[in-house]
Amino acid sequence: MAKARKGKSEEQKGDNSEAVVRHQKLCLSIDMDKRRIYGYTELDVVVPENGILGLHADNLVIDSVTVDGEPTEFEVFPHYLALENGDRWCSVSSATSAADAAGSVYLSHLDRELLSNLLIMCKKPAEHDIERQEMHLENGVNSSAENNQVFLSIALVLLAISLIHKCCEWLCWMQNVKKVRIDYWVEKAETGIHFDGDVLHTDSQIRRARCWFPCMDDNLQCCCYDLEFTVASNLVAVSTGSLLYQIWTKDVPARKTFVYRLSTPVNARWISLAVAPFEILPDSNITHLSHICLPADLTKLRHTVGFFHSAFSYYEDYLSASFPFGSYTQVFIPPEIAISSASIGASLSIFSSQFLFDGKVINKTIDTRIKLVYALARQWFGVYITPEAPNDDWLLDGLAGFLTDMFIKRFLGNNEARYRRYKANIAVCRADDSGATALSAVAASKNLYGTQCIGLFGKIRSWKSVAILQMLEKQMGPESFRKILQQIVSRAQDVNRLLRTLSTKEFRHLANKVGNLERPFLKEFFPRWVGSCGCPVLKMGFSYNKRKNMVELAILRECTARFDSSDTMSNGKPDSEKQEGDGWPGMMSIRVHELDGMYDHPILPMTGEPWQLLEFQCHSRLAAKRFQKTKKSSKPDGSDDNGDAVANVDMRATSDSPLLWLRADPELEYLAEIHLNQPVQMWINQLEKDRDVVAQVQAIATLGALPHLSFSVVNALNNFLGDSKAFWRNRIEAAFALAGTASEETDWAGLTHLVAFYKTRRFDANIGLPKPNDFRDFQEYFVLEVMQ
């Protein structure tokens, strides 16, 4: 048994840059009672020229290593060294220096974690052996020439066969392919693999595959896998790949071995395993879909995943390609033992069972479905197709999120999709203020060691990635963008393609070639949105020029990114001003709702000077509208678009101008924070008359945040809350805004309206108690739920 050794400089550790794992076999026996894993792994590896193979192995006890069946020398160097005595901290004299020292130690540990710590000495083929074989072939040819013609023919045939055989051997030797077998066991299952009672599962956190099997834990290393797991007879082992068969062992008592094969090369981090007394629910619509949980959750599982085949088929149809792996399995484990709510592996996703729900619970429906379909989208973009470099990870994450948004739009409605996208954009704009959110910055990807993809910043980066891709889709059109995704998947499925990677540069080329976006636009777009941080902040105000019948719009453009006060000056201006002056590519639209209709003005350039003053012509004329009577049945077919209501609003709200309300970037073509200053009545008009959910939630937020409230604002919010045709999420927003208006200034009218609304829908006056919940109208249920 090899003991972990300390010391050894970085120069002594072998260079592993040329090592390539062609195939890996993993055979493990799992003892749930002793919380122990033991077995072996075999790797077909192209060994570097120096003959030293470097692998990753943490918290593993290595018993023996063989190369081509022969025992060999190996050494294990722990990544994490126990701190010795406290002398090394004697120089720490303040909280600041303590933080610096702790940060330095943490970064040094992360640097060590990237290095190979299991070094195996592989024997190199001797060069004189190859020369001797070549001389043998040459001598054989010369000696055969002295024999008769018949013997010469026979010898030439035999020689050709031998030459082909020797050439194959020579190629293998030139590549230095070795079969390395490592026998090991897990001494302490601290991370990467987790035991809890009769349940075992792995997690796919960064650099954690090495904690349960020796591997080349590198995102650029992909190979196929053969997997065998032996467990107790009452347990089921679920793993990556397709289940080939399961056999009984000759142990006493007998145990079962589950044999899996993954024929699609993937990174080691995507190998997953879950063991428990599972119940298996095959999908009734798609044969290669399986859903697995513990017996107690089977009823909930059947109800929860009933929709999943629709999402699976939709993705295949949208991408015009079959699922990249032979099968797909979803496993649900108890939430108290789950490390995260979702752990994604190749063809296998492990979820917390808190997502499961039965037919009587509807609160979890939307969030659960989105979580499940996002994990499915990651199978395409992230697991099957991988980033070419760490700074390309944003693209795969964004494509998976974009595919998830397409599902939301298709199956949950356009209102749900737009509402979620708007809320995500707000969150991004508020947090996108530092280098941690610069998506493709090489320095950030390197300095943060992959941690930029987890936690809060990971969520912000994901939302920002999706928003950027949706901006590109708006520019090129949905069909062109879909063709790009289809071409990416089609190229990945090409058997002649060695690597299934995608880079930002390649995607940019496709945006130009397939999406027909101009090179100058792309040249500005990617560095500004992907290569740097910060979102535009637009502060707008307007006035109406009655004499010219024009709107004068003033805009101040800023940026959410923070700039250090110590930034150097260039040309007399600080870098912050230069950044604002550079701006963002493209034009933003201003939508104007007038008396005569709605008009879009794509007039606001997002580059140039931070201060801008724009003018655009109004189509409606106030004087003509004042004295014009409202004609009923004005349409050719005799119908009328609520003419009386519009006329009343017009006469009440627009005595000084023909403008009803204004909106900036109504189609969410920009990831921007917009502050538009317009009269309160125009915000009320927007809330009451605009059918777009984004317009409604903007109006609600503005009206609810007014420093001085009027009864007209309270009444507008109350009327919207009572409108059963309005989007239910916006009605909830209106309820919270209405609660915020309750004050002496409005004679507590907001609270009175909320109580009256609740009583009319939930209170039974005959018994003096609330009525039972009515789940037939889930939208109304959600609105009433926030008031309980």
C-alpha positions, -999 to 999 in steps of 0.1 A, spaced: 0 0 0 13 34 -9 13 60 17 8 97 9 41 115 8 49 151 15 73 173 -2 86 171 -38 89 203 -58 66 211 -87 95 205 -112 98 169 -100 62 162 -108 58 148 -143 45 169 -171 11 154 -180 4 177 -210 7 149 -236 -11 121 -217 -44 111 -233 -69 86 -218 -84 66 -246 -108 44 -225 -115 38 -188 -130 9 -170 -143 12 -134 -151 -19 -113 -163 -12 -78 -177 -31 -49 -198 -11 -25 -202 -20 12 -230 1 26 -226 -11 61 -189 -3 64 -194 28 42 -166 16 20 -158 14 -17 -131 -9 -31 -122 -22 -65 -100 -11 -94 -99 10 -125 -82 3 -159 -71 31 -182 -59 29 -218 -35 58 -218 -12 74 -243 18 80 -219 40 111 -223 75 109 -236 90 112 -201 72 80 -191 54 95 -161 16 94 -161 -1 120 -138 -36 113 -126 -59 129 -99 -67 109 -68 -79 125 -36 -89 107 -4 -82 74 -21 -60 46 -7 -39 31 -36 -31 -5 -30 -12 -13 -62 -6 -1 -98 3 -22 -128 12 -12 -163 5 -38 -190 2 -64 -162 36 -56 -146 38 -39 -112 53 -5 -113 64 24 -91 40 51 -81 38 80 -57 8 99 -42 11 135 -31 -18 149 -11 -34 181 -24 -43 192 10 -15 195 36 -24 197 73 -12 230 88 16 223 112 21 245 143 10 281 147 45 295 141 37 303 105 10 327 117 32 346 141 34 375 117 -4 380 117 -10 411 137 -44 425 125 -76 414 109 -65 426 75 -32 407 76 -50 376 88 -74 378 59 -46 382 35 -27 353 50 -58 331 49 -65 341 13 -29 333 3 -32 298 18 -65 292 2 -52 302 -33 -22 280 -28 -44 250 -21 -64 258 -52 -32 259 -73 -21 225 -58 -56 211 -66 -50 216 -103 -19 195 -104 -18 157 -109 -10 141 -76 -9 103 -85 24 98 -105 28 64 -122 62 54 -137 54 38 -171 80 19 -190 89 33 -224 97 11 -254 134 8 -262 144 24 -295 169 -4 -303 140 -29 -303 124 -10 -331 157 -8 -350 163 -46 -345 128 -54 -360 135 -31 -390 169 -49 -396 152 -83 -392 127 -73 -419 154 -60 -442 175 -92 -438 145 -113 -444 140 -97 -478 176 -100 -488 179 -137 -479 146 -146 -496 160 -132 -529 185 -161 -530 158 -188 -531 138 -200 -561 108 -181 -575 81 -201 -557 97 -197 -523 101 -160 -531 64 -155 -537 54 -173 -505 80 -154 -485 68 -121 -499 32 -129 -489 43 -138 -454 65 -108 -452 37 -85 -461 15 -100 -434 43 -97 -409 51 -61 -420 15 -51 -415 15 -67 -380 48 -50 -371 36 -17 -384 6 -18 -361 28 -27 -332 51 1 -342 23 26 -342 12 16 -308 47 19 -295 51 53 -312 19 64 -294 31 46 -262 -4 33 -253 -3 15 -220 -30 -3 -199 -28 10 -164 -46 -8 -136 -51 8 -102 -64 -11 -72 -77 12 -46 -104 18 -19 -120 48 -4 -108 53 32 -129 84 40 -158 94 19 -156 131 27 -166 147 -6 -174 136 -42 -193 105 -29 -217 104 0 -232 77 22 -263 80 43 -279 48 56 -287 27 26 -283 55 0 -251 64 -18 -247 91 -44 -220 112 -61 -220 149 -70 -206 167 -100 -190 196 -83 -158 209 -99 -128 187 -93 -147 161 -73 -147 130 -96 -111 123 -84 -125 118 -49 -141 85 -57 -120 71 -86 -85 78 -100 -89 97 -133 -77 126 -154 -100 152 -139 -96 177 -167 -123 193 -188 -103 188 -219 -99 150 -214 -128 129 -227 -131 91 -231 -156 63 -231 -163 42 -200 -172 7 -190 -187 7 -155 -194 -22 -131 -209 -18 -96 -215 -47 -72 -240 -40 -45 -262 -59 -21 -291 -79 -36 -317 -54 -23 -301 -24 -39 -301 -9 -73 -270 8 -88 -278 36 -113 -250 51 -132 -239 69 -164 -245 52 -197 -268 24 -208 -274 -6 -186 -261 -37 -205 -271 -64 -180 -270 -73 -143 -257 -106 -129 -256 -124 -96 -222 -129 -79 -210 -161 -63 -207 -143 -29 -225 -155 1 -249 -140 5 -253 -133 -33 -249 -98 -45 -257 -81 -79 -234 -65 -104 -248 -38 -126 -228 -33 -159 -230 0 -178 -214 12 -209 -210 48 -221 -200 49 -257 -199 87 -260 -166 102 -247 -172 126 -218 -152 143 -190 -146 124 -158 -167 149 -138 -198 137 -157 -196 101 -143 -223 97 -117 -235 70 -94 -265 65 -71 -272 33 -51 -303 27 -30 -333 4 -28 -348 23 -57 -381 19 -75 -378 23 -113 -406 39 -134 -400 35 -171 -415 63 -192 -446 51 -210 -441 73 -240 -403 71 -247 -386 38 -241 -351 52 -233 -364 74 -205 -364 62 -169 -374 79 -136 -362 65 -103 -369 72 -67 -373 55 -33 -405 34 -28 -422 60 -6 -420 86 -34 -433 65 -63 -468 81 -64 -454 116 -64 -428 106 -90 -455 93 -114 -474 126 -112 -443 149 -114 -427 134 -145 -459 129 -165 -450 159 -187 -414 151 -193 -417 132 -225 -431 163 -241 -401 183 -232 -378 155 -243 -395 153 -277 -396 191 -281 -358 194 -276 -352 167 -302 -375 185 -326 -361 219 -320 -325 208 -325 -334 183 -353 -313 156 -337 -318 126 -315 -307 126 -278 -269 124 -277 -267 95 -252 -284 61 -255 -307 67 -226 -316 93 -200 -324 87 -163 -336 109 -135 -330 99 -99 -346 115 -69 -330 111 -35 -341 125 0 -333 162 3 -315 158 37 -287 139 20 -285 158 -13 -255 181 -16 -273 203 -41 -308 204 -55 -295 190 -88 -264 171 -98 -260 166 -136 -240 137 -151 -238 122 -186 -273 106 -193 -280 108 -156 -293 136 -133 -297 133 -96 -323 155 -80 -336 162 -45 -369 146 -39 -383 179 -26 -391 186 -63 -417 157 -63 -453 165 -57 -487 148 -59 -519 159 -76 -531 180 -46 -500 203 -47 -496 228 -75 -472 252 -59 -441 232 -71 -453 225 -106 -437 254 -125 -403 254 -106 -400 217 -108 -406 215 -145 -381 242 -152 -355 225 -131 -359 192 -148 -359 206 -183 -328 227 -176 -309 196 -165 -321 179 -197 -308 209 -218 -274 207 -201 -271 171 -215 -269 187 -249 -249 219 -240 -224 213 -213 -221 175 -211 -223 163 -247 -209 195 -262 -182 210 -239 -165 244 -239 -132 246 -257 -117 267 -230 -128 278 -195 -137 312 -208 -161 296 -232 -182 280 -204 -206 309 -205 -217 300 -240 -228 264 -232 -245 275 -200 -263 302 -220 -274 278 -247 -288 254 -221 -307 283 -205 -319 295 -239 -333 261 -246 -350 261 -213 -366 294 -220 -379 280 -253 -396 252 -233 -411 278 -209 -425 298 -238 -439 267 -255 -455 249 -226 -459 275 -198 -468 305 -219 -452 336 -234 -463 357 -203 -443 334 -180 -413 335 -202 -413 373 -206 -419 378 -169 -390 355 -159 -367 371 -184 -375 406 -172 -369 397 -136 -336 380 -145 -325 410 -164 -332 433 -134 -311 410 -112 -282 410 -137 -282 447 -141 -280 452 -103 -251 427 -99 -231 431 -131 -207 456 -116 -173 438 -114 -150 415 -132 -166 384 -118 -195 388 -142 -173 393 -173 -183 361 -191 -153 353 -213 -125 371 -194 -95 348 -194 -81 363 -162 -114 359 -143 -117 322 -154 -82 315 -143 -81 335 -111 -115 322 -98 -106 285 -104 -141 277 -118 -159 290 -87 -174 318 -108 -199 292 -120 -213 284 -86 -233 303 -60 -249 337 -66 -224 349 -92 -230 316 -111 -267 323 -113 -261 359 -124 -236 347 -151 -262 322 -163 -289 348 -166 -266 372 -183 -255 345 -208 -291 338 -217 -299 375 -221 -270 380 -244 -280 350 -266 -315 363 -267 -302 397 -278 -285 380 -307 -317 360 -315 -336 393 -317 -310 407 -341 -309 377 -365 -344 363 -361 -356 331 -343 -352 308 -373 -317 318 -380 -307 313 -344 -324 279 -344 -303 270 -375 -272 279 -356 -281 255 -327 -290 228 -351 -257 232 -369 -237 231 -336 -254 198 -326 -250 183 -361 -213 190 -362 -209 175 -327 -226 143 -339 -201 139 -368 -182 107 -361 -151 122 -378 -149 151 -353 -125 142 -326 -136 169 -301 -172 180 -294 -162 215 -282 -176 249 -289 -158 282 -286 -170 318 -285 -150 324 -317 -167 296 -335 -201 308 -323 -193 343 -335 -184 329 -369 -218 311 -371 -236 343 -361 -220 360 -391 -224 331 -415 -257 316 -406 -273 345 -387 -263 370 -413 -251 395 -387 -226 420 -400 -190 417 -389 -187 453 -376 -217 447 -353 -203 414 -340 -168 430 -336 -184 454 -311 -210 431 -296 -189 403 -282 -161 424 -266 -187 447 -250 -212 422 -237 -191 390 -233 -156 402 -227 -164 429 -202 -187 437 -173 -214 463 -169 -249 470 -183 -263 503 -196 -283 525 -172 -306 549 -191 -322 578 -174 -349 594 -195 -373 623 -194 -394 639 -221 -415 669 -230 -442 675 -256 -438 704 -280 -474 713 -289 -464 738 -316 -443 712 -335 -464 683 -323 -431 665 -314 -417 647 -284 -383 658 -271 -366 630 -253 -335 636 -231 -313 606 -222 -283 601 -199 -265 568 -204 -244 554 -176 -230 520 -167 -235 496 -138 -198 486 -136 -178 501 -108 -146 519 -118 -117 523 -94 -110 559 -84 -73 552 -91 -79 545 -128 -54 562 -149 -63 592 -169 -62 591 -207 -66 621 -229 -78 641 -199 -107 617 -192 -109 589 -167 -114 553 -180 -150 554 -167 -159 582 -190 -142 564 -219 -163 533 -211 -195 552 -211 -186 570 -243 -179 537 -261 -213 525 -252 -230 494 -266 -237 485 -303 -271 489 -318 -302 511 -315 -329 510 -289 -366 515 -298 -389 539 -281 -425 529 -282 -451 557 -280 -488 550 -273 -508 579 -288 -544 587 -292 -544 572 -327 -524 541 -320 -490 527 -311 -457 536 -329 -422 524 -325 -392 547 -330 -358 529 -333 -340 561 -328 -319 558 -296 -282 550 -304 -265 531 -276 -230 545 -285 -216 579 -287 -220 607 -261 -236 598 -228 -260 628 -230 -284 628 -259 -314 648 -269 -338 632 -295 -369 644 -313 -396 624 -330 -429 634 -346 -462 625 -331 -488 610 -354 -518 622 -334 -530 657 -332 -545 668 -299 -568 696 -313 -583 673 -339 -589 646 -313 -606 669 -288 -635 678 -310 -639 645 -328 -667 623 -316 -661 587 -310 -676 566 -337 -691 533 -329 -685 503 -351 -657 521 -369 -642 489 -383 -653 476 -416 -668 445 -399 -688 466 -376 -667 457 -345 -652 482 -321 -621 480 -299 -636 493 -266 -639 528 -281 -658 544 -252 -632 533 -227 -604 546 -248 -621 579 -253 -627 583 -216 -591 577 -208 -580 600 -236 -601 629 -223 -592 623 -187 -555 617 -191 -542 637 -220 -555 672 -219 -521 687 -227 -507 661 -252 -518 633 -274 -495 609 -255 -509 581 -234 -477 565 -222 -441 558 -234 -419 527 -232 -382 522 -238 -370 489 -252 -405 472 -251 -393 439 -267 -364 434 -242 -338 437 -270 -313 451 -246 -300 440 -212 -304 474 -196 -316 493 -165 -341 519 -176 -355 548 -156 -382 566 -175 -398 597 -159 -434 603 -170 -465 616 -153 -483 594 -128 -514 593 -150 -493 579 -179 -481 551 -156 -518 544 -148 -526 543 -185 -498 518 -190 -510 496 -163 -546 496 -174 -543 495 -212 -510 478 -221 -514 440 -224 -477 432 -222 -468 417 -189 -435 435 -188 -452 469 -192 -476 460 -164 -450 450 -139 -430 481 -147 -460 503 -141 -468 485 -108 -432 488 -95 -432 526 -104 -466 533 -89 -459 513 -57 -426 532 -52 -441 568 -55 -432 590 -25 -467 606 -25 -496 584 -32 -531 594 -45 -564 576 -45 -561 572 -82 -530 551 -78 -546 530 -51 -577 524 -72 -557 515 -103 -537 489 -84 -569 475 -68 -587 473 -102 -557 454 -116 -557 430 -87 -593 422 -93 -589 416 -130 -590 378 -134 -578 381 -170 -545 397 -160 -514 376 -156 -514 361 -121 -478 370 -113 -485 406 -120 -516 405 -99 -494 393 -70 -471 422 -76 -501 445 -75 -512 430 -42 -478 437 -26 -478 472 -40 -513 478 -27 -502 467 7 -474 492 5 -498 520 -1 -516 515 32 -510 547 51 -528 576 67 -521 596 35 -546 574 17 -568 567 47 -555 530 47 -574 525 14 -550 499 2 -555 477 33 -593 481 30 -592 469 -7 -571 439 2 -594 428 30 -624 433 7 -608 413 -21 -599 384 2 -634 383 17 -652 382 -16 -631 352 -28 -621 333 3 -645 340 31 -677 321 37 -701 344 56 -725 316 65 -699 298 87 -676 327 94 -645 308 81 -624 307 49 -636 285 21 -616 254 12 -589 259 -14 -601 257 -50 -574 242 -72 -594 243 -104 -581 278 -112 -545 277 -102 -539 313 -112 -565 326 -87 -552 302 -61 -517 317 -64 -531 352 -60 -551 343 -29 -522 323 -14 -500 354 -9 -528 370 13 -530 341 37 
